[in-house]
């Protein structure tokens, strides 16, 4: 199974984006998508693989947060 996580692009330098994963910053290559600062993207294995709408990104983030909360309660 592959997991891609949503992140917001904070800055771009030489086609490498610094992205925010809920407070954690990580770099991702933009070779596979056309994205700008402020866009949300799905990140997998260090690459942005899809540009998301803000609404879709927030729904996905909320789902992740719900799952993490459920796992914490077990």
C-alpha positions, 0 to 999 in steps of 0.5 A: 500500500502506498500513502500520500500525504497532503501538504501546503507549499510554503516556498519553491526554489529550483523546482523543490518545494518546502511544504508544511505537513501540519507544522512539520516542514519537508521538501518535495520535488515538483517534477510531476506537477505544476504548482505554486506557493500556497497550493496544496499537493499530495506528497509521496516518496519526496515528490508532489504527485497531485495538486489538490483544491484547498477544500479537498486538502482540508477534508483529507487532513481532517480525515487523517486527524480523525484517524490519528485521534482514534488510534490514540484512544485505543 
